[in-house]
């Protein structure tokens, strides 16, 4: 069973339907003490980093997520659900994340906006995988495009945590981060048609 965390900010219906389409059995998780009973966990997300982390902390879900990940259970964070994995964000101030992957969440540079690149970065774009080191869940994304909607980007400190990249114009950012049993994707698999479904199917079968 896949526990889909419902904290009031995720695109739950679309994510749940996509997971079910690839054979996943999904249940919404609204209480922190429920997280422990699921085989794998998905944290979707839209909205502001600060609000997400505040809700996760106040409900006890932040600690419950860390405890579940510590058991080795597969975890997938989507968009904002990926960003909160990092150490801190500079979105509307400085806010601590879950700290599961060392790094920061930053705004695209102002110079990029001045050059005509609209924020948010929205639409179809690449997933660039490192040569010879493809994560098993990402194999279906090789050479494909996926759907992004985000105003901030992830910058992991350790290059080994950068599993795939993308560029908005000439500005590179992390498309996928991860380590061990943790995976975070900046794009929306549930909006990425067959490529997104391939990734979600890979996650449902992933045994890290």
Secondary structure, DSSP 8 states (H G I E B T S, - for coil): -EEEE-SSSS-HHHHHHHHHHTT--EEEE-SGGGGGG-SEEEE---S-HHHHHHHHHHTTHHHHHHHHHHTT--EEEETHHHHTTEEEE-TTS-EE---SEEEEEEE--HHHHHTT--SSEEEEEE-EE-TT---GGGGGGTT-EEEEEESEEEEESSGGGEEEEEEETTEEEEEEEEETTEEEESS-GGGSHHHHHHHHHHHHH---
